[in-house]
Amino acid sequence: MMKELSSKRLLDLFLSWSGLILASPLFLFIAICIYLEDRGSVFFQQKRVGKNGKSFTFYKFRSMKIGADRDYPNVQAYEHDPRVTRVGKWLRATAMDELPQLWNIFKGDMSFVGPRALLAHEVEIHSDTSGSDFVKDLFEKRCAVRPGLTGVAQIYAQRDIPRSRKFRYDLFYIRKQSFGFDLKLISLSFWISFVGKWESREDKISRAGRGVRV
Protein backbone atom coordinates (compact mmCIF):
# COMPACT_ATOMS: atom_id res chain seq x y z
CA MET A 1 0.00 0.00 0.00
CA MET A 2 2.83 2.45 0.86
CA LYS A 3 4.40 1.82 -2.56
CA GLU A 4 1.06 2.56 -4.24
CA LEU A 5 0.58 5.73 -2.22
CA SER A 6 4.11 6.90 -3.05
CA SER A 7 3.49 6.27 -6.74
CA LYS A 8 0.17 8.09 -6.45
CA ARG A 9 1.81 11.17 -4.95
CA LEU A 10 4.56 11.17 -7.59
CA LEU A 11 1.89 10.98 -10.29
CA ASP A 12 0.03 13.87 -8.65
CA LEU A 13 3.16 16.01 -8.53
CA PHE A 14 4.12 15.25 -12.14
CA LEU A 15 0.65 15.84 -13.60
CA SER A 16 -0.16 18.93 -11.54
CA TRP A 17 3.15 20.66 -12.23
CA SER A 18 3.00 19.76 -15.94
CA GLY A 19 -0.61 20.93 -16.08
CA LEU A 20 0.11 24.25 -14.40
CA ILE A 21 2.86 24.97 -16.93
CA LEU A 22 1.19 23.66 -20.10
CA ALA A 23 -2.25 25.09 -19.29
CA SER A 24 -0.99 28.56 -18.32
CA PRO A 25 -2.16 30.12 -21.66
CA LEU A 26 -5.58 28.49 -21.09
CA PHE A 27 -5.66 29.90 -17.56
CA LEU A 28 -5.15 33.38 -18.98
CA PHE A 29 -7.78 32.91 -21.69
CA ILE A 30 -10.39 31.64 -19.20
CA ALA A 31 -9.62 34.43 -16.75
CA ILE A 32 -10.14 37.06 -19.48
CA CYS A 33 -13.44 35.46 -20.58
CA ILE A 34 -14.78 35.38 -17.01
CA TYR A 35 -13.79 38.98 -16.33
CA LEU A 36 -15.17 40.33 -19.61
CA GLU A 37 -18.59 38.76 -19.04
CA ASP A 38 -19.45 40.61 -15.84
CA ARG A 39 -16.25 42.28 -14.56
CA GLY A 40 -16.36 40.05 -11.48
CA SER A 41 -13.71 38.03 -9.70
CA VAL A 42 -12.02 35.30 -11.70
CA PHE A 43 -11.58 32.74 -8.94
CA PHE A 44 -13.95 31.11 -6.48
CA GLN A 45 -12.51 30.10 -3.10
CA GLN A 46 -14.14 27.94 -0.47
CA LYS A 47 -13.16 25.95 2.62
CA ARG A 48 -13.41 22.21 2.08
CA VAL A 49 -12.66 19.17 4.23
CA GLY A 50 -9.66 17.08 3.21
CA LYS A 51 -7.67 14.10 4.44
CA ASN A 52 -8.15 13.30 8.13
CA GLY A 53 -10.80 16.02 8.34
CA LYS A 54 -8.30 18.84 7.84
CA SER A 55 -9.78 21.90 6.12
CA PHE A 56 -8.12 23.64 3.18
CA THR A 57 -8.89 26.43 0.72
CA PHE A 58 -10.35 25.01 -2.49
CA TYR A 59 -9.93 26.93 -5.76
CA LYS A 60 -12.05 27.01 -8.92
CA PHE A 61 -12.69 29.38 -11.77
CA ARG A 62 -15.90 31.25 -10.99
CA SER A 63 -18.76 29.80 -13.06
CA MET A 64 -21.70 31.49 -11.34
CA LYS A 65 -22.98 35.04 -11.30
CA ILE A 66 -21.56 37.56 -8.84
CA GLY A 67 -22.96 37.01 -5.34
CA ALA A 68 -24.56 33.63 -6.11
CA ASP A 69 -22.76 31.95 -3.19
CA ARG A 70 -23.91 34.75 -0.86
CA ASP A 71 -27.54 34.85 -1.99
CA TYR A 72 -27.94 31.06 -2.26
CA PRO A 73 -25.52 29.56 0.30
CA ASN A 74 -25.07 25.79 0.34
CA VAL A 75 -27.36 25.25 -2.68
CA GLN A 76 -25.83 22.79 -5.15
CA ALA A 77 -25.98 23.55 -8.86
CA TYR A 78 -28.87 21.97 -10.75
CA GLU A 79 -29.85 21.50 -14.38
CA HIS A 80 -30.43 24.82 -16.20
CA ASP A 81 -29.34 26.68 -13.06
CA PRO A 82 -29.90 30.42 -13.72
CA ARG A 83 -26.98 31.28 -11.44
CA VAL A 84 -24.49 29.86 -13.97
CA THR A 85 -22.97 32.39 -16.37
CA ARG A 86 -22.63 31.84 -20.12
CA VAL A 87 -18.89 31.24 -19.74
CA GLY A 88 -19.63 29.11 -16.70
CA LYS A 89 -21.80 26.70 -18.70
CA TRP A 90 -18.87 25.85 -20.93
CA LEU A 91 -16.45 25.68 -18.00
CA ARG A 92 -18.66 23.30 -16.04
CA ALA A 93 -19.44 21.02 -19.01
CA THR A 94 -15.74 20.55 -19.76
CA ALA A 95 -14.56 20.74 -16.11
CA MET A 96 -12.31 23.65 -17.04
CA ASP A 97 -13.58 25.44 -13.92
CA GLU A 98 -11.64 22.82 -11.93
CA LEU A 99 -8.23 23.69 -13.42
CA PRO A 100 -7.11 25.87 -10.44
CA GLN A 101 -7.27 22.73 -8.31
CA LEU A 102 -4.02 21.71 -9.98
CA TRP A 103 -2.48 24.02 -7.37
CA ASN A 104 -4.36 22.20 -4.59
CA ILE A 105 -3.00 18.92 -5.93
CA PHE A 106 0.56 20.22 -6.17
CA LYS A 107 0.38 21.49 -2.56
CA GLY A 108 -0.89 18.12 -1.35
CA ASP A 109 -4.38 19.24 -0.30
CA MET A 110 -5.88 17.02 -3.00
CA SER A 111 -5.04 14.17 -5.35
CA PHE A 112 -5.98 13.71 -9.00
CA VAL A 113 -8.20 10.78 -8.00
CA GLY A 114 -10.26 10.46 -4.85
CA PRO A 115 -13.61 11.34 -3.26
CA ARG A 116 -15.05 14.79 -3.92
CA ALA A 117 -13.89 17.40 -1.40
CA LEU A 118 -16.87 18.17 0.82
CA LEU A 119 -18.06 21.25 2.66
CA ALA A 120 -18.10 20.95 6.45
CA HIS A 121 -21.90 21.16 6.58
CA GLU A 122 -22.19 18.12 4.31
CA VAL A 123 -21.29 15.87 7.23
CA GLU A 124 -24.85 15.04 8.14
CA ILE A 125 -27.13 12.13 8.91
CA HIS A 126 -30.03 11.46 6.59
CA SER A 127 -31.77 8.58 4.85
CA ASP A 128 -31.61 7.83 1.15
CA THR A 129 -34.42 6.44 -0.97
CA SER A 130 -33.56 2.86 -0.05
CA GLY A 131 -34.13 3.65 3.62
CA SER A 132 -30.56 2.86 4.74
CA ASP A 133 -28.97 5.43 7.02
CA PHE A 134 -25.92 7.43 6.05
CA VAL A 135 -23.77 7.72 9.16
CA LYS A 136 -20.73 9.75 10.10
CA ASP A 137 -18.63 6.59 10.09
CA LEU A 138 -18.80 6.58 6.27
CA PHE A 139 -17.54 10.14 6.20
CA GLU A 140 -14.59 9.24 8.42
CA LYS A 141 -13.63 6.37 6.12
CA ARG A 142 -13.91 8.74 3.19
CA CYS A 143 -11.47 11.13 4.89
CA ALA A 144 -8.81 8.43 5.08
CA VAL A 145 -7.60 9.53 1.61
CA ARG A 146 -7.05 12.88 -0.06
CA PRO A 147 -10.07 14.26 -1.91
CA GLY A 148 -9.74 14.11 -5.67
CA LEU A 149 -10.21 16.21 -8.76
CA THR A 150 -11.95 13.18 -10.23
CA GLY A 151 -13.01 9.80 -8.95
CA VAL A 152 -15.36 6.85 -9.19
CA ALA A 153 -18.42 8.81 -8.00
CA GLN A 154 -17.65 11.76 -10.27
CA ILE A 155 -17.38 9.49 -13.33
CA TYR A 156 -19.84 6.67 -12.74
CA ALA A 157 -22.58 8.11 -10.53
CA GLN A 158 -25.40 10.13 -12.03
CA ARG A 159 -25.44 13.68 -10.69
CA ASP A 160 -28.82 13.65 -8.96
CA ILE A 161 -28.64 10.43 -6.94
CA PRO A 162 -28.67 10.80 -3.12
CA ARG A 163 -25.37 11.82 -1.56
CA SER A 164 -25.32 8.67 0.59
CA ARG A 165 -25.22 6.54 -2.57
CA LYS A 166 -22.42 8.63 -4.03
CA PHE A 167 -20.49 7.92 -0.84
CA ARG A 168 -20.72 4.20 -1.62
CA TYR A 169 -18.89 4.87 -4.88
CA ASP A 170 -16.21 6.66 -2.84
CA LEU A 171 -15.88 3.68 -0.50
CA PHE A 172 -15.60 1.39 -3.53
CA TYR A 173 -12.62 3.49 -4.68
CA ILE A 174 -10.98 3.41 -1.24
CA ARG A 175 -11.19 -0.40 -1.24
CA LYS A 176 -10.02 -0.87 -4.84
CA GLN A 177 -7.55 1.99 -5.29
CA SER A 178 -4.35 1.24 -7.17
CA PHE A 179 -1.99 3.06 -9.51
CA GLY A 180 -3.52 1.34 -12.55
CA PHE A 181 -7.07 2.16 -11.46
CA ASP A 182 -6.09 5.82 -11.01
CA LEU A 183 -4.70 5.92 -14.55
CA LYS A 184 -7.95 4.46 -15.89
CA LEU A 185 -10.07 7.04 -14.05
CA ILE A 186 -7.84 9.91 -15.20
CA SER A 187 -8.11 8.73 -18.82
CA LEU A 188 -11.91 8.50 -18.57
CA SER A 189 -11.99 12.00 -17.07
CA PHE A 190 -10.06 13.45 -20.01
CA TRP A 191 -12.55 11.79 -22.37
CA ILE A 192 -15.57 13.23 -20.51
CA SER A 193 -13.97 16.68 -20.65
CA PHE A 194 -13.30 16.28 -24.37
CA VAL A 195 -16.94 15.47 -25.13
CA GLY A 196 -18.22 18.06 -22.62
CA LYS A 197 -20.44 15.73 -20.60
CA TRP A 198 -19.55 16.60 -17.00
CA GLU A 199 -22.91 18.34 -16.50
CA SER A 200 -24.89 15.46 -18.01
CA ARG A 201 -27.67 14.06 -15.82
CA GLU A 202 -27.32 10.68 -17.56
CA ASP A 203 -24.35 8.30 -17.78
CA LYS A 204 -21.21 10.22 -18.74
CA ILE A 205 -19.66 7.26 -20.53
CA SER A 206 -21.18 4.25 -22.27
CA ARG A 207 -21.61 1.13 -20.13
CA ALA A 208 -20.77 3.32 -17.13
CA GLY A 209 -21.52 0.62 -14.60
CA ARG A 210 -19.09 -1.96 -16.00
CA GLY A 211 -16.59 -2.97 -13.35
CA VAL A 212 -18.20 -0.84 -10.64
CA ARG A 213 -20.78 -2.38 -8.31
CA VAL A 214 -21.80 -0.48 -5.18
N, C-alpha and C positions, 0 to 999 in steps of 0.2 A: 504493500500500500504506500509506504514512504517513497519508493522509487516512482510509482505512478504520480504521486502528488508533486514530487520534484520535477518530473517531466511536464506535468500540467502547468506548473509555475513558469518553467522555462518557455513553454509554448505561449503562455500569456504575455510574458515580457517581450518575446520576439514579435508576436503579431501586433501587440499594442504599440510598440515603438515604431515598427515598420508602418503601421496604419497612420500614426500621427504624422509621420514624415510624408508618406505618399499621398495622404488625403488632405494635406495642408491647403492646396489650391481649392479643393472642394469645400473645406471649412470656410474659406474666405468668400466663395461664391454664395454659399448658404447664408452666411451672416449678412451679406449685402441684400439678398432677397428678403430676408426676414425684416431687416431694418426699413427697406424701401416700402414694404407693404403698409406698415402703420407707425413707423418711427419709434417702435418700442424696443425693449431690451432683447438682445439676441439669445441669451442663455436663460434657462430655467434651472433653479437650484432648489433642492429639497433634502431634508434629513431622512435617511432611510436606515433600516436595521440590517447589519451585516453579520459576518461570522461571529459566533459566540455572543450574539446580541449587541455587539458594539455598533453604535451609530456612526454614520459618515455622511458627508455632503455629496449628493448625487447630482450629476450634471446632464442636461439635455439641451438640444436646441429648442427654443420656445416654439410650440406648434399651435398654441391657443391665443385667443385675443387678450389684449392687455387687461389685467385685473380678473381674469377668469378664475384663477386659484383663490383669489380673495372673496369674490362674490359667490362662488360655488365650491367651498372647501370640502375636500374628501369625497367629491363626486367623480367616479370613474367615467372616462370617455365612453360614449355609446354611438351606435350607428347614426350617421347624419347629424352628428353633434354640432349645433350652431356655434359653439365656442371655438371650434377649430378654424383657423385661418385658411385662406386659399393655398398659401405656401405650405402650411401645416398639413394639409391633406396629402400632398405629395410626400412630405417628409415622413409622415406616419405610415403610409402605404409601403414605402421602401425601407423603413427603419433608419433613414438618414438622421432623424432627430436624435437617435441614440449614439451618434458618432462621438460626442464629447465624453462618453463613458470609457473611451479608450484611455483617457487620463486616469479614471478611477481604476481601471485594470492595471495600468502601469504602476500606480501607487500601491496596489495590493488590496484595495478596498473590495474589488470585485474580480471575477474570473471571466473568461470568455463564455464558459459553459457552467450553468448552475441554476438554482431556483431564482425566481424573480426577487429583486430587493423590495422588501415590504416597508410600508409606513408603520410607525409604532402603533397606531390605532387599529391596524389590521390584525393584531393579536386579539382575537375575540372568540367567544364560544357561541356557536349557532348550529342549527341542524340543516342538512341539505335535503334534497327532495327524496332521498332514499330513507330518511329518518335516522341515519347514523350520526352520532355527535362528532363534531370537530373539536378536539381538545388541545390545550396548550402544549401537551406532550409532543404533538405532531410538529408544532412550530419550533420547539427546542431541537428536535431531530433535524429539521430543515436548516437550523442555524449552525449545524455542525460543519457546513462547508460554506465557502464564499458564495455570495449571490452572483448570478451570471447575466451577461448581456443576452445570451440565448440559452435555451434548455429544452428539456423534454416537454414540459407544459407549454412553453411558448410556441413550440413547433406543432405538437400533436393534439393539444387540447383546443376545442373550439372556444372562442372568446367568452361566450355568455354562459358557460356552465358554472355551477356553484364553486366558490373559492375552495371549499373543502375537497372537492373532487380534483381541482387543479393541484392541491397539495399532495394528492396521491401520486400524481405524475412526478412531482418533485422527489418523493420518497423512492419511487422506482429508480430515478436517476442516482440517488445517493447509494442505493444498493448495487446498481449495475455499473457505476462509473468506472471508466478506464480511458487510457490515452486514445485508443482506437475509436471508442464510442464518442469521445469529444470531437475527434476529427470528422466523424460522420455527421454530428449535429451542426458543426460549424459549416460544413459543405452544404447541408440542407438549408441552413440559414441564408447563405449567399444566394442560393437558388430562389428562395422566397422573396428576398430583396430584389433580385433581378426581374422577377415577374410582377412585383408590386402587390403581393397578396397578404402582407402583414395585418391589414385591417379587415380581412375577409372574415365573415361570420361562419363560413363553412370550413371544410378541411383545407388546409393551406397547401398540402401536397397530396398527390394521388395515393390511394391505399395507405392513408396516414396512420392507421392503427397497426400496420404490419410490424411485428417485433415488439410492440408495446402493449402490455396488458396490465391494467391497474384496477 
